Amino acid sequence: MNLLIYSHAFAPSIGGVETYVRCLADGLLQYQAQYDRQPPSVITLVTNTPADTMHDNQFRFRVVRKPSRRQLWHLVFNADVLHIAGPAALPMWFAILARKPFVVEHDGYQSNCPNGLLLQSDGSVCPEHFARRRYGECIRCNNKREYRLMSALQLLRTWPRRWLCTRASANVSGTQHVLNRIKLPREQMLPHGIAPAGGTVKGGMPVLPEEPREGIPVFAFIGRMVTEKGIRVLLEAAANLKREGWCFRLRLIGGGPERSPMEVFAVKIGLNSWVEWCGPLSGQPLQSALRDVAAVVMPSIWEEAAPLMVLEQMMAGRLLIVSDQGGQAEEVGDTGLRFTPGDALSLAERMQEVLRQPETAKELGAMARARALQLYTQDGMVRGHLKLYRKLINDPTPVNCS
């Protein structure tokens, strides 16, 4: 099987989509080498992200960066099946013209929302204006973020993007929530999956994470610092707890345009000495920063699609406190604490539960790990995708479910 994966963003860029496509490609090659008797797949990953100082020979699959249109057409024409991470128009057009089966992976709402977030400019979840043909509302909403011309262009791009998605061989997502929102034909849920924490196994069982160090309780945030991630809500909740006399720390991991304004806001509400601003971290530095946290907080005000960060923390056995909406609430299920989206008082109550009953973090963290091992493994994700690809190219080779 000649598989072409298209992802606009990829390493060295850091994010959920970048991690997901690498995990999928690596997992497919590893899985087939271990279980399949057929020749291994040829996997090519195409991206518009420049390599900078990264060496692509570290990957087990071929990486093509910033291809010309002619080069992209050649890659599509020679592929057996395409996997497109996000509804990118050009590879979808090429797949249709070349009569190639293609899968669109939806990790956002670009197929039914001009800004891709289903989030209005006032911070409220959009009541599906585009789907209900209230296009004037779309322009007014995005006009507060962009120039009016840019807002109109965003709307104009959404129509062909959605039409192309209706021609996909399959529209897949890691959560049922996203499929319910985008409402496209040939939908299929294929949960995302990751390797066990640490990526090592002893005696057939994943290695457990280290026990948190004793000391002042720490709540962590991990992610890009943008408005929709709800960092302001977390800071307001922390200020409420501080006023009530609770002792704790916030550790904010990530970078982005909202970091500077939120640093100013933290000082304004008296939290300057309570917050650690760590910047973007990955690998061992990230694991070290998370080792002593009581809970990871994801206070998003938008409906997260299928956040990989949630699965990573679940697999590591950490308690998650999440907004009660979107894909993150679906992934966590009843193994985490959930609060009313955008409500700082509701979030403060959940954080207070952890401070009052420290054992809650350990108990729910263990439940989260068990849920991740049952539903969100890398092998499970690979088997589901491999079965779909083979179905689309009429390959009768069975998928080993060992």
C-alpha positions as CSV (number, residue, x, y, z in Angstrom):
1,M,0.0,0.0,0.0
2,N,1.3,3.4,-1.0
3,L,-0.1,5.8,1.6
4,L,0.2,9.6,1.3
5,I,-0.4,11.6,4.5
6,Y,-0.9,15.3,4.0
7,S,-0.6,17.5,7.0
8,H,-0.2,21.3,6.6
9,A,1.7,21.4,10.0
10,F,4.4,19.0,11.1
11,A,7.5,18.9,13.1
12,P,9.5,20.9,14.1
13,S,6.1,22.7,14.8
14,I,4.6,21.5,18.0
15,G,0.9,20.7,18.3
16,G,-1.8,18.0,18.4
17,V,-2.0,17.4,14.7
18,E,1.7,17.2,14.3
19,T,1.9,14.6,17.0
20,Y,-1.0,12.7,15.7
21,V,0.2,12.2,12.2
22,R,3.6,11.2,13.3
23,C,2.1,8.7,15.8
24,L,-0.1,7.3,13.0
25,A,2.7,7.0,10.5
26,D,5.2,5.4,12.9
27,G,2.5,3.2,14.3
28,L,1.4,1.9,10.9
29,L,5.0,0.9,10.0
30,Q,5.6,-0.7,13.4
31,Y,2.3,-2.6,13.5
32,Q,2.8,-4.0,10.0
33,A,6.3,-5.1,10.7
34,Q,5.1,-6.9,13.8
35,Y,1.8,-8.5,12.6
36,D,1.5,-8.4,8.8
37,R,2.9,-10.9,6.4
38,Q,2.4,-8.5,3.6
39,P,5.0,-6.1,2.2
40,P,5.2,-3.0,4.5
41,S,3.4,0.1,3.4
42,V,5.3,2.9,1.7
43,I,4.4,6.0,3.6
44,T,5.1,9.6,2.5
45,L,4.2,12.6,4.6
46,V,3.7,15.9,2.8
47,T,3.8,19.2,4.8
48,N,4.1,22.9,4.2
49,T,6.2,23.3,7.4
50,P,9.9,24.0,6.7
51,A,12.5,21.7,8.3
52,D,14.6,24.6,9.7
53,T,17.4,22.8,11.6
54,M,15.5,19.4,11.8
55,H,16.9,16.4,9.9
56,D,14.2,14.4,8.3
57,N,16.3,11.2,8.2
58,Q,15.3,10.7,11.8
59,F,11.8,9.6,10.6
60,R,11.0,6.1,9.4
61,F,8.9,7.5,6.6
62,R,9.6,9.9,3.8
63,V,8.9,13.5,4.4
64,V,8.3,16.0,1.6
65,R,8.2,19.6,2.6
66,K,6.7,22.6,0.7
67,P,6.1,20.7,-2.6
68,S,5.3,22.5,-5.8
69,R,1.9,21.9,-7.2
70,R,3.4,19.7,-9.9
71,Q,5.2,17.6,-7.3
72,L,2.1,17.3,-5.1
73,W,0.1,16.1,-8.1
74,H,2.7,13.5,-8.9
75,L,2.6,12.2,-5.3
76,V,-1.2,12.1,-5.3
77,F,-1.3,10.3,-8.6
78,N,1.1,7.6,-7.5
79,A,-0.6,7.0,-4.1
80,D,-3.1,4.2,-3.4
81,V,-4.9,6.2,-0.8
82,L,-4.6,9.6,0.8
83,H,-5.0,10.7,4.4
84,I,-5.6,14.4,4.7
85,A,-5.2,15.9,8.2
86,G,-7.7,18.7,8.1
87,P,-9.8,19.6,5.0
88,A,-7.0,21.1,2.9
89,A,-8.5,22.0,-0.5
90,L,-5.6,21.4,-3.0
91,P,-4.9,17.8,-2.1
92,M,-8.6,17.0,-2.0
93,W,-9.0,18.5,-5.6
94,F,-6.0,16.5,-6.8
95,A,-7.4,13.3,-5.2
96,I,-10.7,13.8,-7.0
97,L,-9.1,14.5,-10.3
98,A,-6.8,11.5,-10.0
99,R,-9.7,9.4,-8.8
100,K,-7.9,8.3,-5.7
101,P,-9.7,7.4,-2.5
102,F,-9.1,9.9,0.3
103,V,-9.8,10.2,4.0
104,V,-10.3,13.6,5.6
105,E,-9.4,13.7,9.3
106,H,-11.3,16.4,11.1
107,D,-9.6,17.9,14.2
108,G,-11.6,21.1,14.0
109,Y,-14.6,22.7,12.3
110,Q,-13.1,24.1,9.1
111,S,-15.8,22.3,7.1
112,N,-18.7,24.1,8.6
113,C,-17.2,27.3,10.2
114,P,-15.1,30.0,8.5
115,N,-12.8,30.4,11.5
116,G,-12.7,26.7,12.1
117,L,-13.5,27.0,15.8
118,L,-17.3,27.3,16.0
119,L,-16.6,30.1,18.4
120,Q,-18.1,33.6,18.2
121,S,-16.1,36.8,18.8
122,D,-17.8,37.3,22.2
123,G,-16.4,33.9,23.4
124,S,-19.7,32.0,23.1
125,V,-20.1,28.7,21.2
126,C,-21.5,29.4,17.7
127,P,-25.1,28.1,17.1
128,E,-24.0,26.9,13.7
129,H,-24.7,30.0,11.7
130,F,-23.0,28.6,8.6
131,A,-24.9,25.4,8.6
132,R,-28.2,27.4,9.0
133,R,-27.2,29.7,6.1
134,R,-26.9,32.8,8.3
135,Y,-23.8,33.9,6.4
136,G,-24.1,37.6,7.5
137,E,-23.6,36.4,11.0
138,C,-20.4,34.6,9.9
139,I,-19.0,37.8,8.4
140,R,-19.9,39.9,11.4
141,C,-18.4,37.4,13.7
142,N,-15.1,37.1,11.9
143,N,-15.0,40.8,11.0
144,K,-14.1,41.5,14.7
145,R,-11.0,39.3,14.3
146,E,-10.0,40.2,10.7
147,Y,-10.5,42.9,8.2
148,R,-13.9,42.8,6.5
149,L,-12.4,41.6,3.2
150,M,-10.5,38.8,5.0
151,S,-13.7,37.8,6.8
152,A,-15.6,37.6,3.5
153,L,-12.8,35.5,2.0
154,Q,-12.9,33.1,4.9
155,L,-16.6,32.6,4.2
156,L,-16.1,32.1,0.5
157,R,-13.4,29.4,1.1
158,T,-15.7,27.5,3.4
159,W,-18.2,26.5,0.7
160,P,-15.8,24.7,-1.7
161,R,-14.0,23.2,1.3
162,R,-17.2,21.6,2.6
163,W,-18.2,20.5,-0.9
164,L,-14.9,18.7,-1.3
165,C,-15.4,17.0,2.1
166,T,-18.7,15.6,0.8
167,R,-16.7,13.9,-1.9
168,A,-14.3,12.2,0.5
169,S,-14.2,8.5,0.7
170,A,-14.5,8.8,4.5
171,N,-14.7,11.7,6.9
172,V,-13.2,10.6,10.2
173,S,-12.6,12.1,13.6
174,G,-11.3,11.0,17.0
175,T,-14.5,11.9,18.8
176,Q,-18.2,11.4,18.1
177,H,-18.7,15.1,19.1
178,V,-17.0,16.4,16.0
179,L,-18.9,14.1,13.7
180,N,-22.2,15.3,15.3
181,R,-21.1,18.9,14.6
182,I,-19.8,18.6,11.0
183,K,-22.6,16.4,9.7
184,L,-20.8,15.0,6.6
185,P,-21.5,11.9,4.6
186,R,-19.5,8.7,5.2
187,E,-18.6,9.6,8.7
188,Q,-16.6,7.3,10.9
189,M,-15.1,7.7,14.4
190,L,-11.6,6.4,14.7
191,P,-10.4,7.3,18.2
192,H,-6.9,8.8,18.4
193,G,-4.3,6.8,20.3
194,I,-0.9,7.1,21.8
195,A,1.8,4.8,23.2
196,P,1.8,4.2,26.9
197,A,3.4,6.9,29.1
198,G,7.2,6.8,28.6
199,G,6.8,4.6,25.5
200,T,8.3,1.6,27.4
201,V,6.8,-1.7,28.5
202,K,7.9,-4.2,31.2
203,G,6.5,-7.6,31.4
204,G,3.8,-6.7,28.9
205,M,2.5,-3.8,31.0
206,P,3.1,-0.1,30.4
207,V,5.5,1.5,32.9
208,L,3.6,3.7,35.5
209,P,4.5,7.4,35.8
210,E,6.6,8.5,38.8
211,E,4.8,9.5,42.0
212,P,4.4,13.3,42.4
213,R,6.8,15.0,44.7
214,E,5.5,16.2,48.1
215,G,5.0,20.0,48.5
216,I,2.7,22.8,47.6
217,P,-0.1,21.5,45.2
218,V,0.5,22.5,41.6
219,F,-2.1,22.9,38.9
220,A,-0.7,22.9,35.3
221,F,-1.9,24.2,32.0
222,I,-0.4,22.8,28.7
223,G,-1.1,24.3,25.3
224,R,-0.9,27.2,23.0
225,M,-1.7,30.5,24.7
226,V,-4.6,31.7,22.6
227,T,-8.0,33.2,23.6
228,E,-10.0,30.0,22.9
229,K,-7.9,28.0,25.4
230,G,-9.4,29.9,28.3
231,I,-6.3,30.9,30.2
232,R,-8.1,33.9,31.6
233,V,-10.7,31.7,33.2
234,L,-8.0,29.7,34.9
235,L,-6.3,32.8,36.3
236,E,-9.7,34.1,37.6
237,A,-10.4,30.8,39.2
238,A,-7.0,30.8,40.9
239,A,-7.6,34.4,42.1
240,N,-10.8,33.2,43.7
241,L,-9.0,30.4,45.5
242,K,-6.3,32.7,46.7
243,R,-8.8,35.1,48.2
244,E,-10.3,32.1,50.1
245,G,-6.9,31.4,51.6
246,W,-5.9,28.3,49.7
247,C,-2.2,27.6,49.1
248,F,-1.2,26.3,45.6
249,R,0.8,27.2,42.5
250,L,-0.1,27.5,38.8
251,R,2.4,26.2,36.2
252,L,1.5,27.4,32.7
253,I,3.3,25.6,29.9
254,G,3.2,26.9,26.3
255,G,3.6,30.0,24.3
256,G,1.5,32.2,22.0
257,P,0.0,35.6,21.5
258,E,-2.0,35.6,24.8
259,R,1.0,35.1,27.0
260,S,2.0,38.7,27.4
261,P,-1.5,40.0,28.0
262,M,-2.1,37.2,30.5
263,E,1.1,37.9,32.4
264,V,-0.1,41.5,32.8
265,F,-3.6,40.2,33.9
266,A,-2.0,37.9,36.5
267,V,-0.1,40.8,38.0
268,K,-3.3,42.9,38.0
269,I,-5.2,40.3,40.0
270,G,-2.4,39.6,42.4
271,L,-1.1,36.3,41.1
272,N,2.3,37.3,39.8
273,S,4.2,35.3,42.5
274,W,1.8,32.3,42.2
275,V,2.3,31.6,38.5
276,E,5.2,29.9,36.8
277,W,5.4,30.8,33.1
278,C,7.4,27.9,31.6
279,G,7.1,28.6,27.8
280,P,6.8,25.8,25.3
281,L,8.2,22.4,26.5
282,S,8.4,19.0,25.0
283,G,10.0,15.6,25.7
284,Q,11.9,15.2,29.0
285,P,11.7,18.9,30.1
286,L,7.8,18.6,29.8
287,Q,7.7,15.4,31.8
288,S,9.9,17.0,34.5
289,A,7.6,20.0,34.7
290,L,4.5,17.8,35.1
291,R,6.0,15.3,37.7
292,D,4.6,17.1,40.8
293,V,1.3,18.4,39.5
294,A,-1.9,17.6,41.3
295,A,-4.0,18.1,38.2
296,V,-3.8,19.4,34.6
297,V,-6.4,22.0,33.8
298,M,-7.9,22.5,30.3
299,P,-10.2,25.5,30.6
300,S,-11.0,25.8,26.9
301,I,-14.0,28.1,26.0
302,W,-14.3,26.5,22.5
303,E,-15.4,23.0,21.9
304,E,-12.1,21.1,21.6
305,A,-12.3,18.6,18.8
306,A,-10.2,15.6,19.9
307,P,-7.3,16.9,21.9
308,L,-4.3,14.6,22.0
309,M,-3.0,16.3,25.2
310,V,-6.0,14.9,27.1
311,L,-5.0,11.4,26.0
312,E,-1.4,11.9,26.9
313,Q,-2.3,13.0,30.5
314,M,-4.8,10.2,30.9
315,M,-2.2,7.7,29.8
316,A,0.2,9.2,32.3
317,G,-2.3,8.7,35.1
318,R,-2.9,12.4,35.8
319,L,-6.1,13.9,36.9
320,L,-7.7,16.3,34.3
321,I,-10.0,19.2,35.0
322,V,-11.8,20.1,31.8
323,S,-14.5,22.3,30.4
324,D,-17.7,20.2,30.2
325,Q,-18.1,20.4,26.4
326,G,-16.6,19.1,23.2
327,G,-14.2,16.3,22.5
328,Q,-12.2,16.7,25.7
329,A,-15.3,16.0,27.9
330,E,-16.0,13.0,25.7
331,E,-12.5,11.6,26.0
332,V,-12.3,12.1,29.8
333,G,-15.7,10.7,30.5
334,D,-16.2,10.1,34.2
335,T,-12.5,9.8,35.0
336,G,-11.9,13.6,35.4
337,L,-13.5,16.6,36.9
338,R,-15.6,18.8,34.6
339,F,-16.8,22.4,35.1
340,T,-19.1,24.8,33.3
341,P,-17.3,26.3,30.3
342,G,-16.1,29.9,30.9
343,D,-17.2,29.9,34.5
344,A,-14.3,30.7,36.8
345,L,-16.3,30.0,40.0
346,S,-17.2,26.5,38.7
347,L,-13.6,25.8,37.9
348,A,-12.5,27.1,41.3
349,E,-14.9,24.6,42.9
350,R,-13.3,21.7,41.0
351,M,-9.8,22.8,41.9
352,Q,-10.9,23.2,45.5
353,E,-12.0,19.5,45.5
354,V,-8.5,18.5,44.7
355,L,-7.0,20.7,47.4
356,R,-9.5,19.4,50.0
357,Q,-9.1,15.7,49.0
358,P,-5.6,15.1,47.5
359,E,-6.5,11.4,47.1
360,T,-9.0,12.4,44.5
361,A,-6.2,13.1,42.1
362,K,-4.6,9.7,42.5
363,E,-7.9,7.8,42.3
364,L,-9.2,9.6,39.2
365,G,-5.8,9.5,37.6
366,A,-5.7,5.7,37.9
367,M,-9.2,5.5,36.4
368,A,-8.2,7.8,33.6
369,R,-5.2,5.6,32.8
370,A,-7.3,2.5,32.7
371,R,-9.8,4.3,30.3
372,A,-6.9,5.4,28.0
373,L,-5.4,1.9,27.9
374,Q,-8.8,0.5,27.0
375,L,-9.9,3.1,24.4
376,Y,-7.0,5.2,23.2
377,T,-4.0,3.1,22.4
378,Q,-1.7,3.6,19.4
379,D,-2.3,0.0,18.3
380,G,-6.1,0.5,18.4
381,M,-5.8,3.7,16.3
382,V,-3.5,2.0,13.8
383,R,-5.8,-1.1,13.4
384,G,-8.8,1.1,12.7
385,H,-7.0,3.3,10.1
386,L,-5.4,0.3,8.4
387,K,-8.7,-1.5,8.1
388,L,-10.3,1.6,6.6
389,Y,-7.4,2.1,4.1
390,R,-7.6,-1.5,2.9
391,K,-11.3,-1.3,2.5
392,L,-11.0,1.8,0.3
393,I,-8.5,0.2,-2.0
394,N,-10.3,-3.2,-2.0
395,D,-7.4,-5.0,-0.3
396,P,-8.7,-8.2,1.2
397,T,-5.7,-8.6,3.6
398,P,-7.2,-9.0,7.1
399,V,-6.1,-6.8,9.9
400,N,-4.5,-8.8,12.7
401,C,-6.2,-7.8,16.0
402,S,-3.7,-9.4,18.3
